[in-house]
Amino acid sequence: MKKLLVLCTIAITSFSLGLSTGMAAVSEAFKREQALLGDLATRHNACKLEVSTWGSYSNASQGIFQSLNPAFASPSIVLLQPTNNAIFLTPATIRLNANTFDPANSITNVVFYTNGVELAEFTTPPYSLAWSKAAVGTYLLTVSAFCASGLVKNSTAVTVRVDNGGSPFLTISALGDGSVAISGNEILGRAYRIQFLPDLTSTNWQTLGTTVSNAPGAFQFIDSPGSPQGFYRTIFP
C-alpha cells in the first residue's frame, strides 16, 4: 500500500510538470504571435479599425477611414469668412474664405457668390479671395461646391454690410417741375440733415430738413431751389 501511494504521488507530480510545461509553451507561442503582429503593424503603419452599425471603419485616434453612411460620404462646404452681420467701412476690402469636407475627393470647383451673382471661381484650394472696392450696401454671400457627379453643395448664407461711415455720397437729379432730388445710400438707418448753399462764396448753410433711409438702405430728399444753382450736403448727427 505504501508503494502504491508513492507511485500515485509520482504520477500526479509528472502530470503537474507536463501541464506546466504545456502552458508555458502555449504562453510563449502567444507572446511570439503578439510580437509578430505588433512588428507587422509597426512596419506597415497598421492600426486597429472598429466597424460601426452603419458600416464605417474608424480608429479612436485616426478618425473615420471609410464610411457607408451618406452623411459621412457626402461633401460639404462652409464659408468661414466673413462672419454673419459683419460691417465694413467703404471703400471696403472683404476677405472671403471657405473650407470643404470632401472624403471622396469629388469636388471639381468652388464658386463664391454675392447676391446671387458669381464673384470668383476656384478649381483647387485654398478657396480664398479679397473682394475689393465693395460699394455701400447690404450683401448676401454664399459659396457652392460642384462635384463631378453633378451634385452641388451650398454653404449657409452670410449677410454683410458696407457702411459709408456717416458721410454718404450724394446724387442730385433734376425733376420735371423744376425741383431736384437729393439721394444717397444709408444702411444703418441714420437720420441726416440736408443743407443748402446758393454759392460757395457764402458759408451760411441753410438746413432744409431731415431725411432717413428706407428699407433698401437709401434716402431721398426733394427740394425746390429758388436759384439756378446750389450746393447740398448732409450733416450727421
VENWO-V413832 format. One record per residue. N is the residue number from 1. SS is DSSP state (@ for helix, = for strand, . for the rest). PSI is psi as a letter, one per 20 degrees, with the letter a starting at -180 (none if undefined). Layout:
N | SS | PSI
N | SS | PSI
//
This chain:
1 | . | g
2 | @ | g
3 | @ | g
4 | @ | g
5 | @ | h
6 | @ | g
7 | @ | g
8 | @ | h
9 | @ | g
10 | @ | g
11 | @ | g
12 | @ | g
13 | @ | g
14 | @ | g
15 | @ | g
16 | @ | g
17 | @ | h
18 | @ | h
19 | @ | g
20 | @ | g
21 | @ | g
22 | @ | g
23 | @ | h
24 | @ | h
25 | @ | g
26 | @ | g
27 | @ | g
28 | @ | h
29 | @ | h
30 | @ | g
31 | @ | g
32 | @ | h
33 | @ | g
34 | @ | g
35 | @ | h
36 | @ | g
37 | @ | g
38 | @ | h
39 | @ | g
40 | @ | g
41 | @ | h
42 | @ | g
43 | @ | h
44 | . | j
45 | . | k
46 | . | q
47 | . | q
48 | . | p
49 | . | q
50 | = | q
51 | = | p
52 | . | r
53 | . | h
54 | . | j
55 | . | j
56 | . | q
57 | = | p
58 | = | r
59 | = | p
60 | . | h
61 | . | i
62 | . | i
63 | = | a
64 | = | p
65 | = | g
66 | = | q
67 | . | q
68 | . | j
69 | . | p
70 | @ | h
71 | @ | h
72 | @ | h
73 | @ | h
74 | . | p
75 | . | r
76 | = | r
77 | = | q
78 | = | q
79 | = | o
80 | = | h
81 | = | q
82 | . | r
83 | . | q
84 | . | p
85 | . | k
86 | = | q
87 | = | p
88 | = | q
89 | = | p
90 | . | q
91 | . | p
92 | = | q
93 | = | o
94 | = | p
95 | = | p
96 | = | p
97 | = | p
98 | = | q
99 | = | q
100 | = | q
101 | = | o
102 | . | m
103 | . | h
104 | . | j
105 | . | l
106 | . | i
107 | = | p
108 | = | h
109 | = | q
110 | = | p
111 | = | p
112 | = | q
113 | = | q
114 | = | o
115 | . | k
116 | . | i
117 | = | p
118 | = | p
119 | = | g
120 | = | q
121 | = | q
122 | = | q
123 | . | i
124 | . | q
125 | . | r
126 | . | q
127 | = | n
128 | = | q
129 | = | r
130 | = | o
131 | = | o
132 | = | q
133 | = | k
134 | = | p
135 | . | r
136 | . | p
137 | = | a
138 | = | p
139 | = | q
140 | = | o
141 | = | p
142 | = | r
143 | = | q
144 | = | q
145 | = | p
146 | = | p
147 | = | q
148 | . | h
149 | . | i
150 | . | i
151 | . | p
152 | = | p
153 | = | p
154 | = | q
155 | . | r
156 | . | p
157 | . | q
158 | = | p
159 | = | p
160 | = | q
161 | = | q
162 | = | o
163 | = | q
164 | . | i
165 | . | j
166 | . | j
167 | . | m
168 | . | q
169 | . | p
170 | . | q
171 | = | p
172 | = | p
173 | = | p
174 | = | p
175 | . | r
176 | . | h
177 | . | j
178 | . | i
179 | . | r
180 | = | q
181 | = | p
182 | = | o
183 | = | q
184 | = | r
185 | = | p
186 | . | o
187 | . | i
188 | . | j
189 | . | k
190 | . | q
191 | = | p
192 | = | q
193 | = | p
194 | = | p
195 | = | q
196 | = | q
197 | = | p
198 | . | h
199 | . | r
200 | . | i
201 | . | i
202 | . | q
203 | . | j
204 | . | n
205 | . | p
206 | = | p
207 | = | o
208 | = | h
209 | = | a
210 | = | q
211 | = | q
212 | = | q
213 | . | q
214 | . | a
215 | . | g
216 | . | i
217 | . | k
218 | = | q
219 | = | q
220 | = | p
221 | = | p
222 | = | p
223 | = | q
224 | . | n
225 | . | q
226 | . | i
227 | . | q
228 | . | i
229 | . | r
230 | . | r
231 | = | p
232 | = | q
233 | = | r
234 | = | q
235 | = | p
236 | . | p
237 | . | none
//
